[in-house]
């Protein structure tokens, strides 16, 4: 694994395009994205205002009641910093709407999740790593090495009822 220059966070039209799925959730069609994506409702760390972002789920099958997402643009990503300040959040994934608590994975756990992702998505995983600044050869060892450098967040279900209008 070789560290390269990560992709810059999206701006302008690219940012608008990547945020377009939020509108699917707002009109009640988020389920068309399936369980591979989720809409994260979180609170701004400074403003205290509600924020939303759509994230790709790295793993939702063996996470002990939660979803694992990668922080693709590093620790300065707004949603990541917001969850660090206010770990209680809500998500929508498929037909599910649930309250969650953010847990931040240690490097070894992150390495394991990246290795699993590489096995499950052999065509997408190298491109994802390249976008995050890692040149991998497709081996499990390379995915583990990249995972140790990445940040992952487990959004664990808290099982309390989610209230409020659907936005």
VMD Tcl script that builds the backbone (N, CA, C; Angstrom):
set m [mol new atoms 501]
animate dup $m
set s [atomselect $m all]
$s set {name element resname resid chain x y z} {
  {N N UNK 1 A 0.842 -1.174 0.000}
  {CA C UNK 1 A 0.000 0.000 0.000}
  {C C UNK 1 A 0.887 1.236 0.000}
  {N N UNK 2 A 0.529 2.159 -0.845}
  {CA C UNK 2 A 1.287 3.408 -0.959}
  {C C UNK 2 A 0.320 4.564 -0.740}
  {N N UNK 3 A 0.728 5.536 0.080}
  {CA C UNK 3 A -0.108 6.709 0.325}
  {C C UNK 3 A 0.116 7.702 -0.801}
  {N N UNK 4 A -0.986 8.163 -1.397}
  {CA C UNK 4 A -0.940 9.134 -2.486}
  {C C UNK 4 A -1.711 10.380 -2.051}
  {N N UNK 5 A -1.961 11.256 -2.966}
  {CA C UNK 5 A -2.723 12.468 -2.684}
  {C C UNK 5 A -4.221 12.133 -2.672}
  {N N UNK 6 A -4.910 12.361 -1.551}
  {CA C UNK 6 A -6.344 12.070 -1.523}
  {C C UNK 6 A -7.127 13.055 -2.376}
  {N N UNK 7 A -8.291 12.621 -2.793}
  {CA C UNK 7 A -9.173 13.513 -3.551}
  {C C UNK 7 A -9.625 14.646 -2.641}
  {N N UNK 8 A -9.786 15.811 -3.223}
  {CA C UNK 8 A -10.273 16.956 -2.459}
  {C C UNK 8 A -11.766 16.789 -2.198}
  {N N UNK 9 A -12.251 17.271 -1.067}
  {CA C UNK 9 A -13.697 17.220 -0.832}
  {C C UNK 9 A -14.432 17.922 -1.974}
  {N N UNK 10 A -15.606 17.435 -2.319}
  {CA C UNK 10 A -16.323 18.006 -3.459}
  {C C UNK 10 A -16.785 19.434 -3.199}
  {N N UNK 11 A -16.781 20.224 -4.267}
  {CA C UNK 11 A -17.284 21.594 -4.214}
  {C C UNK 11 A -18.153 21.830 -5.437}
  {N N UNK 12 A -18.870 22.922 -5.436}
  {CA C UNK 12 A -19.651 23.327 -6.597}
  {C C UNK 12 A -20.656 22.290 -7.063}
  {N N UNK 13 A -20.678 22.065 -8.392}
  {CA C UNK 13 A -21.643 21.143 -8.985}
  {C C UNK 13 A -21.450 19.700 -8.514}
  {N N UNK 14 A -20.200 19.315 -8.336}
  {CA C UNK 14 A -19.934 17.944 -7.864}
  {C C UNK 14 A -20.527 17.742 -6.469}
  {N N UNK 15 A -20.402 18.726 -5.606}
  {CA C UNK 15 A -20.979 18.638 -4.258}
  {C C UNK 15 A -22.505 18.551 -4.347}
  {N N UNK 16 A -23.097 19.355 -5.177}
  {CA C UNK 16 A -24.563 19.305 -5.351}
  {C C UNK 16 A -25.017 17.939 -5.846}
  {N N UNK 17 A -24.286 17.391 -6.795}
  {CA C UNK 17 A -24.617 16.076 -7.333}
  {C C UNK 17 A -24.538 15.005 -6.235}
  {N N UNK 18 A -23.470 15.055 -5.433}
  {CA C UNK 18 A -23.291 14.058 -4.388}
  {C C UNK 18 A -24.292 14.214 -3.245}
  {N N UNK 19 A -24.842 15.409 -3.084}
  {CA C UNK 19 A -25.846 15.635 -2.040}
  {C C UNK 19 A -27.270 15.405 -2.548}
  {N N UNK 20 A -27.432 15.141 -3.824}
  {CA C UNK 20 A -28.761 14.931 -4.401}
  {C C UNK 20 A -29.560 13.814 -3.733}
  {N N UNK 21 A -28.933 12.709 -3.306}
  {CA C UNK 21 A -29.725 11.653 -2.655}
  {C C UNK 21 A -30.482 12.122 -1.405}
  {N N UNK 22 A -30.028 13.189 -0.769}
  {CA C UNK 22 A -30.750 13.713 0.399}
  {C C UNK 22 A -32.189 14.019 0.011}
  {N N UNK 23 A -32.392 14.531 -1.199}
  {CA C UNK 23 A -33.738 14.886 -1.647}
  {C C UNK 23 A -34.612 13.647 -1.832}
  {N N UNK 24 A -34.011 12.523 -2.213}
  {CA C UNK 24 A -34.781 11.276 -2.296}
  {C C UNK 24 A -35.340 10.906 -0.924}
  {N N UNK 25 A -34.511 11.040 0.104}
  {CA C UNK 25 A -34.984 10.744 1.462}
  {C C UNK 25 A -36.076 11.734 1.876}
  {N N UNK 26 A -35.909 12.990 1.545}
  {CA C UNK 26 A -36.885 14.010 1.953}
  {C C UNK 26 A -38.265 13.764 1.365}
  {N N UNK 27 A -38.321 13.206 0.152}
  {CA C UNK 27 A -39.632 12.952 -0.458}
  {C C UNK 27 A -40.105 11.517 -0.225}
  {N N UNK 28 A -39.412 10.811 0.670}
  {CA C UNK 28 A -39.840 9.476 1.045}
  {C C UNK 28 A -39.376 8.358 0.129}
  {N N UNK 29 A -38.385 8.620 -0.734}
  {CA C UNK 29 A -37.901 7.604 -1.668}
  {C C UNK 29 A -36.486 7.109 -1.342}
  {N N UNK 30 A -36.040 7.350 -0.133}
  {CA C UNK 30 A -34.708 6.907 0.259}
  {C C UNK 30 A -34.530 5.407 0.172}
  {N N UNK 31 A -35.627 4.662 0.301}
  {CA C UNK 31 A -35.538 3.194 0.254}
  {C C UNK 31 A -35.050 2.688 -1.097}
  {N N UNK 32 A -35.150 3.509 -2.170}
  {CA C UNK 32 A -34.651 3.059 -3.478}
  {C C UNK 32 A -33.123 2.919 -3.468}
  {N N UNK 33 A -32.465 3.578 -2.524}
  {CA C UNK 33 A -31.011 3.449 -2.392}
  {C C UNK 33 A -30.630 2.192 -1.611}
  {N N UNK 34 A -31.621 1.533 -1.025}
  {CA C UNK 34 A -31.376 0.292 -0.298}
  {C C UNK 34 A -30.611 0.508 0.987}
  {N N UNK 35 A -30.026 -0.579 1.475}
  {CA C UNK 35 A -29.284 -0.520 2.736}
  {C C UNK 35 A -27.805 -0.213 2.518}
  {N N UNK 36 A -27.409 -0.006 1.289}
  {CA C UNK 36 A -26.003 0.317 1.031}
  {C C UNK 36 A -25.683 1.765 1.398}
  {N N UNK 37 A -26.720 2.591 1.476}
  {CA C UNK 37 A -26.557 3.995 1.851}
  {C C UNK 37 A -27.461 4.303 3.027}
  {N N UNK 38 A -27.128 5.365 3.744}
  {CA C UNK 38 A -27.997 5.829 4.816}
  {C C UNK 38 A -27.974 7.344 4.843}
  {N N UNK 39 A -29.057 7.904 5.373}
  {CA C UNK 39 A -29.130 9.343 5.598}
  {C C UNK 39 A -28.854 9.561 7.074}
  {N N UNK 40 A -27.815 10.323 7.372}
  {CA C UNK 40 A -27.439 10.631 8.741}
  {C C UNK 40 A -27.994 12.008 9.109}
  {N N UNK 41 A -28.801 12.041 10.162}
  {CA C UNK 41 A -29.304 13.293 10.741}
  {C C UNK 41 A -28.438 13.550 11.972}
  {N N UNK 42 A -27.702 14.643 11.971}
  {CA C UNK 42 A -26.828 14.952 13.092}
  {C C UNK 42 A -26.945 16.429 13.445}
  {N N UNK 43 A -26.230 16.862 14.473}
  {CA C UNK 43 A -26.315 18.235 14.972}
  {C C UNK 43 A -24.981 18.929 14.731}
  {N N UNK 44 A -25.041 20.161 14.214}
  {CA C UNK 44 A -23.831 20.945 13.992}
  {C C UNK 44 A -23.102 21.210 15.296}
  {N N UNK 45 A -21.794 21.033 15.285}
  {CA C UNK 45 A -21.006 21.150 16.512}
  {C C UNK 45 A -20.971 22.570 17.060}
  {N N UNK 46 A -21.019 23.556 16.203}
  {CA C UNK 46 A -20.995 24.954 16.653}
  {C C UNK 46 A -22.380 25.579 16.662}
  {N N UNK 47 A -23.118 25.360 15.584}
  {CA C UNK 47 A -24.416 26.020 15.445}
  {C C UNK 47 A -25.523 25.341 16.239}
  {N N UNK 48 A -25.405 24.028 16.450}
  {CA C UNK 48 A -26.478 23.288 17.103}
  {C C UNK 48 A -27.658 23.030 16.181}
  {N N UNK 49 A -27.509 23.389 14.907}
  {CA C UNK 49 A -28.587 23.212 13.933}
  {C C UNK 49 A -28.576 21.801 13.356}
  {N N UNK 50 A -29.751 21.323 12.921}
  {CA C UNK 50 A -29.795 19.987 12.313}
  {C C UNK 50 A -29.053 19.959 10.979}
  {N N UNK 51 A -28.327 18.876 10.740}
  {CA C UNK 51 A -27.579 18.669 9.498}
  {C C UNK 51 A -27.901 17.280 8.963}
  {N N UNK 52 A -27.693 17.086 7.654}
  {CA C UNK 52 A -27.946 15.797 7.020}
  {C C UNK 52 A -26.851 15.508 6.004}
  {N N UNK 53 A -26.517 14.238 5.886}
  {CA C UNK 53 A -25.598 13.797 4.842}
  {C C UNK 53 A -25.895 12.340 4.511}
  {N N UNK 54 A -25.683 11.962 3.254}
  {CA C UNK 54 A -25.855 10.579 2.830}
  {C C UNK 54 A -24.476 9.925 2.817}
  {N N UNK 55 A -24.393 8.740 3.424}
  {CA C UNK 55 A -23.128 8.017 3.547}
  {C C UNK 55 A -23.274 6.601 3.023}
  {N N UNK 56 A -22.181 6.058 2.495}
  {CA C UNK 56 A -22.186 4.661 2.077}
  {C C UNK 56 A -21.889 3.787 3.288}
  {N N UNK 57 A -22.645 2.719 3.435}
  {CA C UNK 57 A -22.455 1.779 4.535}
  {C C UNK 57 A -21.369 0.782 4.135}
  {N N UNK 58 A -20.330 0.683 4.938}
  {CA C UNK 58 A -19.256 -0.267 4.687}
  {C C UNK 58 A -19.694 -1.653 5.151}
  {N N UNK 59 A -20.433 -1.700 6.258}
  {CA C UNK 59 A -20.843 -2.986 6.813}
  {C C UNK 59 A -22.095 -2.797 7.654}
  {N N UNK 60 A -23.101 -3.629 7.433}
  {CA C UNK 60 A -24.307 -3.575 8.259}
  {C C UNK 60 A -24.762 -4.956 8.694}
  {N N UNK 61 A -23.975 -5.968 8.411}
  {CA C UNK 61 A -24.391 -7.327 8.738}
  {C C UNK 61 A -23.816 -7.824 10.060}
  {N N UNK 62 A -22.559 -7.513 10.361}
  {CA C UNK 62 A -21.959 -8.041 11.577}
  {C C UNK 62 A -21.404 -6.906 12.432}
  {N N UNK 63 A -22.270 -5.957 12.751}
  {CA C UNK 63 A -21.836 -4.796 13.513}
  {C C UNK 63 A -22.529 -4.686 14.861}
  {N N UNK 64 A -23.111 -5.766 15.348}
  {CA C UNK 64 A -23.736 -5.761 16.666}
  {C C UNK 64 A -24.768 -4.650 16.807}
  {N N UNK 65 A -25.699 -4.626 15.894}
  {CA C UNK 65 A -26.796 -3.674 16.010}
  {C C UNK 65 A -26.521 -2.309 15.433}
  {N N UNK 66 A -25.685 -2.203 14.436}
  {CA C UNK 66 A -25.398 -0.894 13.878}
  {C C UNK 66 A -24.915 -0.945 12.448}
  {N N UNK 67 A -24.401 0.174 12.001}
  {CA C UNK 67 A -23.894 0.359 10.650}
  {C C UNK 67 A -22.495 0.941 10.778}
  {N N UNK 68 A -21.582 0.553 9.897}
  {CA C UNK 68 A -20.238 1.131 9.898}
  {C C UNK 68 A -20.067 1.941 8.621}
  {N N UNK 69 A -19.590 3.181 8.779}
  {CA C UNK 69 A -19.347 4.074 7.648}
  {C C UNK 69 A -17.899 4.552 7.703}
  {N N UNK 70 A -17.330 4.829 6.538}
  {CA C UNK 70 A -15.961 5.340 6.446}
  {C C UNK 70 A -15.988 6.855 6.328}
  {N N UNK 71 A -14.982 7.486 6.878}
  {CA C UNK 71 A -14.823 8.934 6.785}
  {C C UNK 71 A -13.920 9.176 5.578}
  {N N UNK 72 A -14.532 9.337 4.411}
  {CA C UNK 72 A -13.800 9.373 3.158}
  {C C UNK 72 A -12.856 10.538 2.958}
  {N N UNK 73 A -13.168 11.688 3.540}
  {CA C UNK 73 A -12.328 12.859 3.311}
  {C C UNK 73 A -11.547 13.266 4.557}
  {N N UNK 74 A -11.317 12.322 5.444}
  {CA C UNK 74 A -10.461 12.566 6.597}
  {C C UNK 74 A -11.170 13.151 7.798}
  {N N UNK 75 A -10.383 13.339 8.860}
  {CA C UNK 75 A -10.950 13.745 10.144}
  {C C UNK 75 A -11.464 15.184 10.175}
  {N N UNK 76 A -11.228 15.948 9.131}
  {CA C UNK 76 A -11.757 17.313 9.079}
  {C C UNK 76 A -13.151 17.375 8.456}
  {N N UNK 77 A -13.686 16.218 8.055}
  {CA C UNK 77 A -15.021 16.153 7.469}
  {C C UNK 77 A -16.040 16.652 8.489}
  {N N UNK 78 A -16.940 17.523 8.049}
  {CA C UNK 78 A -17.892 18.147 8.972}
  {C C UNK 78 A -18.749 17.151 9.731}
  {N N UNK 79 A -19.338 16.176 9.026}
  {CA C UNK 79 A -20.228 15.254 9.739}
  {C C UNK 79 A -19.470 14.469 10.798}
  {N N UNK 80 A -18.215 14.131 10.530}
  {CA C UNK 80 A -17.388 13.400 11.497}
  {C C UNK 80 A -17.121 14.272 12.724}
  {N N UNK 81 A -16.740 15.508 12.506}
  {CA C UNK 81 A -16.476 16.429 13.608}
  {C C UNK 81 A -17.749 16.699 14.404}
  {N N UNK 82 A -18.885 16.769 13.700}
  {CA C UNK 82 A -20.156 16.976 14.397}
  {C C UNK 82 A -20.489 15.779 15.292}
  {N N UNK 83 A -20.269 14.558 14.785}
  {CA C UNK 83 A -20.536 13.373 15.605}
  {C C UNK 83 A -19.570 13.282 16.787}
  {N N UNK 84 A -18.358 13.734 16.606}
  {CA C UNK 84 A -17.407 13.752 17.726}
  {C C UNK 84 A -17.940 14.643 18.851}
  {N N UNK 85 A -18.542 15.769 18.480}
  {CA C UNK 85 A -19.082 16.697 19.476}
  {C C UNK 85 A -20.431 16.237 20.030}
  {N N UNK 86 A -21.264 15.639 19.178}
  {CA C UNK 86 A -22.616 15.201 19.554}
  {C C UNK 86 A -22.857 13.811 18.973}
  {N N UNK 87 A -22.480 12.748 19.684}
  {CA C UNK 87 A -22.574 11.395 19.117}
  {C C UNK 87 A -23.985 10.850 18.934}
  {N N UNK 88 A -24.986 11.442 19.549}
  {CA C UNK 88 A -26.371 10.982 19.348}
  {C C UNK 88 A -26.867 11.500 18.001}
  {N N UNK 89 A -27.455 10.607 17.210}
  {CA C UNK 89 A -27.927 10.983 15.873}
  {C C UNK 89 A -29.106 10.091 15.496}
  {N N UNK 90 A -29.615 10.295 14.297}
  {CA C UNK 90 A -30.659 9.438 13.728}
  {C C UNK 90 A -30.216 9.047 12.337}
  {N N UNK 91 A -30.692 7.892 11.879}
  {CA C UNK 91 A -30.411 7.486 10.509}
  {C C UNK 91 A -31.675 6.976 9.844}
  {N N UNK 92 A -31.657 7.008 8.518}
  {CA C UNK 92 A -32.652 6.358 7.680}
  {C C UNK 92 A -31.869 5.477 6.715}
  {N N UNK 93 A -32.250 4.203 6.665}
  {CA C UNK 93 A -31.603 3.268 5.763}
  {C C UNK 93 A -32.649 2.279 5.287}
  {N N UNK 94 A -32.853 2.208 3.981}
  {CA C UNK 94 A -33.931 1.372 3.464}
  {C C UNK 94 A -35.248 1.891 4.016}
  {N N UNK 95 A -36.001 1.039 4.668}
  {CA C UNK 95 A -37.270 1.444 5.297}
  {C C UNK 95 A -37.110 1.748 6.781}
  {N N UNK 96 A -35.910 1.653 7.283}
  {CA C UNK 96 A -35.651 1.796 8.709}
  {C C UNK 96 A -35.316 3.245 9.073}
  {N N UNK 97 A -35.899 3.707 10.168}
  {CA C UNK 97 A -35.558 5.003 10.771}
  {C C UNK 97 A -35.276 4.725 12.233}
  {N N UNK 98 A -34.079 5.038 12.699}
  {CA C UNK 98 A -33.708 4.659 14.057}
  {C C UNK 98 A -32.710 5.650 14.656}
  {N N UNK 99 A -32.772 5.773 15.975}
  {CA C UNK 99 A -31.794 6.579 16.704}
  {C C UNK 99 A -30.520 5.760 16.855}
  {N N UNK 100 A -29.381 6.435 16.769}
  {CA C UNK 100 A -28.085 5.767 16.873}
  {C C UNK 100 A -27.141 6.580 17.756}
  {N N UNK 101 A -26.106 5.914 18.212}
  {CA C UNK 101 A -25.009 6.562 18.927}
  {C C UNK 101 A -23.730 6.255 18.163}
  {N N UNK 102 A -22.929 7.271 17.919}
  {CA C UNK 102 A -21.678 7.097 17.170}
  {C C UNK 102 A -20.584 6.538 18.068}
  {N N UNK 103 A -19.880 5.525 17.546}
  {CA C UNK 103 A -18.707 4.946 18.201}
  {C C UNK 103 A -17.572 5.004 17.188}
  {N N UNK 104 A -16.404 5.392 17.622}
  {CA C UNK 104 A -15.290 5.608 16.716}
  {C C UNK 104 A -14.326 4.424 16.816}
  {N N UNK 105 A -14.123 3.734 15.701}
  {CA C UNK 105 A -13.346 2.500 15.692}
  {C C UNK 105 A -11.854 2.764 15.829}
  {N N UNK 106 A -11.169 1.851 16.522}
  {CA C UNK 106 A -9.719 1.941 16.654}
  {C C UNK 106 A -9.084 1.444 15.346}
  {N N UNK 107 A -7.795 1.697 15.126}
  {CA C UNK 107 A -7.151 1.341 13.853}
  {C C UNK 107 A -7.232 -0.142 13.482}
  {N N UNK 108 A -7.144 -1.047 14.445}
  {CA C UNK 108 A -7.200 -2.477 14.108}
  {C C UNK 108 A -8.602 -2.894 13.668}
  {N N UNK 109 A -9.622 -2.364 14.328}
  {CA C UNK 109 A -10.994 -2.647 13.908}
  {C C UNK 109 A -11.249 -2.057 12.520}
  {N N UNK 110 A -10.724 -0.860 12.282}
  {CA C UNK 110 A -10.866 -0.215 10.984}
  {C C UNK 110 A -10.184 -1.038 9.895}
  {N N UNK 111 A -9.019 -1.593 10.193}
  {CA C UNK 111 A -8.301 -2.438 9.229}
  {C C UNK 111 A -9.150 -3.649 8.854}
  {N N UNK 112 A -9.790 -4.265 9.842}
  {CA C UNK 112 A -10.637 -5.434 9.590}
  {C C UNK 112 A -11.826 -5.070 8.696}
  {N N UNK 113 A -12.457 -3.931 8.953}
  {CA C UNK 113 A -13.595 -3.529 8.123}
  {C C UNK 113 A -13.162 -3.230 6.692}
  {N N UNK 114 A -12.000 -2.601 6.520}
  {CA C UNK 114 A -11.533 -2.304 5.162}
  {C C UNK 114 A -11.199 -3.587 4.421}
  {N N UNK 115 A -10.623 -4.555 5.106}
  {CA C UNK 115 A -10.307 -5.844 4.474}
  {C C UNK 115 A -11.589 -6.550 4.037}
  {N N UNK 116 A -12.613 -6.526 4.884}
  {CA C UNK 116 A -13.904 -7.137 4.517}
  {C C UNK 116 A -14.522 -6.433 3.322}
  {N N UNK 117 A -14.442 -5.109 3.328}
  {CA C UNK 117 A -15.002 -4.343 2.213}
  {C C UNK 117 A -14.288 -4.721 0.920}
  {N N UNK 118 A -12.976 -4.850 0.966}
  {CA C UNK 118 A -12.196 -5.234 -0.213}
  {C C UNK 118 A -12.608 -6.589 -0.757}
  {N N UNK 119 A -12.867 -7.547 0.133}
  {CA C UNK 119 A -13.310 -8.878 -0.298}
  {C C UNK 119 A -14.702 -8.824 -0.915}
  {N N UNK 120 A -15.585 -8.060 -0.325}
  {CA C UNK 120 A -16.978 -8.012 -0.791}
  {C C UNK 120 A -17.163 -7.173 -2.053}
  {N N UNK 121 A -16.303 -6.204 -2.248}
  {CA C UNK 121 A -16.434 -5.287 -3.387}
  {C C UNK 121 A -15.100 -5.146 -4.108}
  {N N UNK 122 A -14.627 -6.222 -4.754}
  {CA C UNK 122 A -13.285 -6.199 -5.343}
  {C C UNK 122 A -13.092 -5.195 -6.477}
  {N N UNK 123 A -14.149 -4.780 -7.132}
  {CA C UNK 123 A -14.006 -3.797 -8.214}
  {C C UNK 123 A -14.089 -2.363 -7.701}
  {N N UNK 124 A -14.903 -2.135 -6.707}
  {CA C UNK 124 A -15.118 -0.784 -6.185}
  {C C UNK 124 A -14.042 -0.400 -5.168}
  {N N UNK 125 A -13.599 -1.348 -4.361}
  {CA C UNK 125 A -12.674 -1.052 -3.259}
  {C C UNK 125 A -11.379 -0.355 -3.702}
  {N N UNK 126 A -10.713 -0.789 -4.780}
  {CA C UNK 126 A -9.489 -0.077 -5.182}
  {C C UNK 126 A -9.757 1.382 -5.579}
  {N N UNK 127 A -10.896 1.625 -6.233}
  {CA C UNK 127 A -11.235 3.013 -6.615}
  {C C UNK 127 A -11.552 3.854 -5.389}
  {N N UNK 128 A -12.246 3.248 -4.428}
  {CA C UNK 128 A -12.557 3.955 -3.188}
  {C C UNK 128 A -11.270 4.316 -2.452}
  {N N UNK 129 A -10.352 3.365 -2.356}
  {CA C UNK 129 A -9.068 3.633 -1.702}
  {C C UNK 129 A -8.307 4.740 -2.425}
  {N N UNK 130 A -8.303 4.700 -3.757}
  {CA C UNK 130 A -7.608 5.734 -4.533}
  {C C UNK 130 A -8.193 7.113 -4.246}
  {N N UNK 131 A -9.518 7.205 -4.137}
  {CA C UNK 131 A -10.161 8.490 -3.851}
  {C C UNK 131 A -9.773 9.012 -2.468}
  {N N UNK 132 A -9.486 8.079 -1.551}
  {CA C UNK 132 A -9.119 8.479 -0.191}
  {C C UNK 132 A -7.610 8.628 -0.013}
  {N N UNK 133 A -6.849 8.408 -1.096}
  {CA C UNK 133 A -5.409 8.654 -1.046}
  {C C UNK 133 A -4.547 7.441 -0.785}
  {N N UNK 134 A -5.016 6.248 -1.211}
  {CA C UNK 134 A -4.250 5.022 -1.001}
  {C C UNK 134 A -4.211 4.221 -2.285}
  {N N UNK 135 A -3.000 3.852 -2.704}
  {CA C UNK 135 A -2.810 3.000 -3.868}
  {C C UNK 135 A -2.653 1.571 -3.351}
  {N N UNK 136 A -3.659 0.726 -3.613}
  {CA C UNK 136 A -3.634 -0.652 -3.113}
  {C C UNK 136 A -3.512 -1.618 -4.282}
  {N N UNK 137 A -2.939 -2.804 -4.003}
  {CA C UNK 137 A -2.787 -3.814 -5.047}
  {C C UNK 137 A -3.930 -4.829 -5.048}
  {N N UNK 138 A -4.905 -4.662 -4.155}
  {CA C UNK 138 A -6.039 -5.580 -4.096}
  {C C UNK 138 A -5.857 -6.707 -3.097}
  {N N UNK 139 A -4.711 -6.757 -2.445}
  {CA C UNK 139 A -4.479 -7.814 -1.453}
  {C C UNK 139 A -5.121 -7.420 -0.126}
  {N N UNK 140 A -5.426 -8.434 0.665}
  {CA C UNK 140 A -6.013 -8.180 1.986}
  {C C UNK 140 A -5.052 -7.372 2.854}
  {N N UNK 141 A -3.769 -7.634 2.746}
  {CA C UNK 141 A -2.770 -6.903 3.535}
  {C C UNK 141 A -2.790 -5.417 3.191}
  {N N UNK 142 A -2.925 -5.092 1.907}
  {CA C UNK 142 A -2.983 -3.685 1.505}
  {C C UNK 142 A -4.250 -3.012 2.025}
  {N N UNK 143 A -5.392 -3.707 1.950}
  {CA C UNK 143 A -6.632 -3.126 2.473}
  {C C UNK 143 A -6.535 -2.903 3.980}
  {N N UNK 144 A -5.920 -3.837 4.683}
  {CA C UNK 144 A -5.733 -3.669 6.128}
  {C C UNK 144 A -4.839 -2.459 6.417}
  {N N UNK 145 A -3.772 -2.315 5.655}
  {CA C UNK 145 A -2.865 -1.179 5.854}
  {C C UNK 145 A -3.588 0.142 5.598}
  {N N UNK 146 A -4.383 0.194 4.538}
  {CA C UNK 146 A -5.147 1.414 4.255}
  {C C UNK 146 A -6.152 1.670 5.375}
  {N N UNK 147 A -6.824 0.614 5.830}
  {CA C UNK 147 A -7.821 0.750 6.897}
  {C C UNK 147 A -7.252 1.317 8.184}
  {N N UNK 148 A -5.995 1.012 8.470}
  {CA C UNK 148 A -5.362 1.549 9.689}
  {C C UNK 148 A -5.186 3.064 9.625}
  {N N UNK 149 A -5.158 3.606 8.417}
  {CA C UNK 149 A -5.000 5.052 8.247}
  {C C UNK 149 A -6.338 5.785 8.159}
  {N N UNK 150 A -7.402 5.032 7.914}
  {CA C UNK 150 A -8.722 5.640 7.725}
  {C C UNK 150 A -9.473 5.730 9.043}
  {N N UNK 151 A -10.490 6.551 9.047}
  {CA C UNK 151 A -11.387 6.652 10.196}
  {C C UNK 151 A -12.696 5.960 9.823}
  {N N UNK 152 A -13.218 5.167 10.757}
  {CA C UNK 152 A -14.511 4.512 10.594}
  {C C UNK 152 A -15.364 4.804 11.814}
  {N N UNK 153 A -16.665 4.900 11.578}
  {CA C UNK 153 A -17.615 5.176 12.656}
  {C C UNK 153 A -18.686 4.098 12.634}
  {N N UNK 154 A -18.940 3.500 13.797}
  {CA C UNK 154 A -20.069 2.575 13.940}
  {C C UNK 154 A -21.231 3.394 14.480}
  {N N UNK 155 A -22.355 3.318 13.794}
  {CA C UNK 155 A -23.575 3.975 14.240}
  {C C UNK 155 A -24.452 2.876 14.846}
  {N N UNK 156 A -24.388 2.759 16.165}
  {CA C UNK 156 A -25.080 1.670 16.869}
  {C C UNK 156 A -26.502 2.093 17.229}
  {N N UNK 157 A -27.450 1.216 16.893}
  {CA C UNK 157 A -28.851 1.470 17.227}
  {C C UNK 157 A -29.011 1.635 18.737}
  {N N UNK 158 A -29.808 2.633 19.139}
  {CA C UNK 158 A -30.076 2.820 20.563}
  {C C UNK 158 A -31.461 2.301 20.914}
  {N N UNK 159 A -32.251 1.949 19.931}
  {CA C UNK 159 A -33.572 1.344 20.096}
  {C C UNK 159 A -34.585 2.205 20.830}
  {N N UNK 160 A -34.344 3.483 20.884}
  {CA C UNK 160 A -35.404 4.324 21.419}
  {C C UNK 160 A -36.208 4.842 20.242}
  {N N UNK 161 A -37.477 5.123 20.424}
  {CA C UNK 161 A -38.318 5.555 19.299}
  {C C UNK 161 A -37.794 6.855 18.690}
  {N N UNK 162 A -37.880 6.940 17.387}
  {CA C UNK 162 A -37.518 8.152 16.669}
  {C C UNK 162 A -38.781 8.952 16.489}
  {N N UNK 163 A -38.754 10.210 16.934}
  {CA C UNK 163 A -39.940 11.043 16.808}
  {C C UNK 163 A -39.649 12.213 15.893}
  {N N UNK 164 A -40.692 12.944 15.580}
  {CA C UNK 164 A -40.537 14.114 14.739}
  {C C UNK 164 A -40.940 13.834 13.316}
  {N N UNK 165 A -41.222 14.891 12.573}
  {CA C UNK 165 A -41.659 14.726 11.185}
  {C C UNK 165 A -40.529 14.230 10.299}
  {N N UNK 166 A -40.898 13.523 9.280}
  {CA C UNK 166 A -39.932 13.072 8.277}
  {C C UNK 166 A -39.559 14.271 7.424}
  {N N UNK 167 A -38.261 14.502 7.263}
  {CA C UNK 167 A -37.799 15.658 6.473}
  {C C UNK 167 A -37.248 15.193 5.176}
}
mol reanalyze $m
mol bondsrecalc $m
mol representation Tube
mol addrep $m
